[in-house]
Amino acid sequence: MAGRVDGKAVVVVGAGQTPGETIGNGRAMAILFAREGGRVLCVDRVAERAEETAAMIAEAGGEALFIAADIVKAADCAKVVEDAKARLGRLDILINNVGIGGGDAPAHRLEEAAFDRILSVNLKGMWLTIKAALPVMREQGGGAIVNISSLAARAGGIQLAYEVSKAGVNRLTTSVAQSNARYGVRCNAIEMGYMDTPMAVSGIAQASGRATSEVRAERDARVPLRGKMGDGWDTAHAALFLASDDARFISGAIVPVDGAMGTRIG
């Protein structure tokens, strides 16, 4: 039985992950897309992390390659697309998973340098990868883009730069969907709630000097659905659906994957 993205050329930007006890969104997506028949190019700023994900896929019998790239550089984004064309023959699916949040704060305390850095990575970098990929997808007559957003786009008050960047990702998604629909290119976003990933749980624990178990329990308690966070696999399965032909008539959607957290804020 063929997989849901059988034979498709898939680029996962942010396919590596920071060290931690659980699997990250990018790595989970890369592995799942490969399991479902995709030929995956794993992209990360840190080459070793992308290589590790590609090796995990290969060990499981999947097809994966890797490349290091810094998506805040337009030349690196162009190189990723060129590499996909050269090594995979085409570009069917683009997954934009890169995002940061360190050094953020409310408006009255946020430093300009932190604001610029977070917006550059979370929003500008995502636009640059899309800009590089669109000419190829348009020429092919189709493609699917999935952007990783966050519930912070609609709620919060202590991480101004992150919140603004993710609101921008949502609007970027709908704009790209509208302007490229005639070319058969779809663009959707996943609006994530609390996820048990290394970047989230281990990152917060390290920054606050607390145990990961304490941070995990605190975050679990805030989730309406069974009182437990989602994980990288929840993100991966949502991305797989949106990128697959099962979602062929879905474009411009901002899909919540948040354990019903969004229902508390409207």
Buried (B, 14 or more C-beta within 10 A) or exposed (E): EEBBBEEBBBBBBBBBBBEBEBBBBBBBBBBBBBBBBBBBBBBBBEBEBBBBBBEBBEEEEBBBBBBBBBBBEBEBBBBBBBBBEEEBEBBBBBBBBBBBBEBBBEEEEBEEEBBEBBBBBBBBBBBBBBBBBBEBBBEBEBBBBBBBBBBBBBBBEEBBBBBBBBBBBBEBBBBBBEEBEEBBBBBBBBBBBBBBBBBBBBBBBEEEEEEBEEBBEEBBEEBEEEEBBBBBBBBBBBBBBBBBEEBEEBBBBBBBBBBEBBEEEE
